[in-house]
Amino acid sequence: MSIAKNLQKIKETLQEGVELVAVSKTKPSSDIEEAYAAGQRVFGENRPQEMKGKAEELPKDIEWHMIGHLQSKKTKYIAPFVSLIHSVDKLSLLQEINKRAAQNERVINVLLQVYISKEESKYGMDESEVVELLSSEEFNALQNIKVVGLMGMATNTDNEATIRNEFKGLKTFFDSLTQNNYSKNVELTILSTGMSGDYHIAMEEGSNMVRIGSSIFGSRG
């Protein structure tokens, strides 16, 4: 099935208000162009230099999302154009993003990654660390970033009950955070959970942004 048909099939399954991030990491620009021609405008990459190269050669109205673990030293490659950074898990990375955003005279939107799975290989902060971060003077001093939501990755398992509980817990935490009055650089509207294998469950548990790659572009080559 073509990329365009895959996209159409997935979009038919999305709940109203759920944004699709087409995960194009490792895929050639020609695949992105096919998805773009089918109406997709939001793409996710996990390698800053690769994203920069694609952004330079592809249409300028594409929204580029950084979805992988981001090293501080590589923030400079994407700071001029990235629309959303999904996987921020520490203050020092936020400070680097803020610095690079200021150099480019813009505000960069970010999601805080919360550790919800049972796998030690996954990144993320626990709930208490998120609250501590958002309440800190160091965070409140940042003028060129905005935390617009949370992101989480469920355990890689066939046990749907485990996945559902992890997504449900993150939604509960997200809702609790929205009740607080944090500084002007916090505006929580996005809950990004769910990938090709579990996005249906994620949507049922409150996700409004899903990251789907293999179901659109095929398995990574």
Secondary structure, DSSP 8 states (H G I E B T S, - for coil): --HHHHHHHHHTTS-TT-EEEEE-TT--HHHHHHHHHTT--EEEES-HHHHHHHHHHS-TT-EEEE-S---GGGHHHHTTT-SEEEEE-SHHHHHHHHHHHHHTT--EEEEEEB--SS-TTS--B-HHHHHHHHH-HHHHT--SEEEEEEE----SSS-HHHHHHHHHHHHHHHHHHHTS---TTEEEEEEE---TTTHHHHHHTT-SEEEE-HHHH-S--
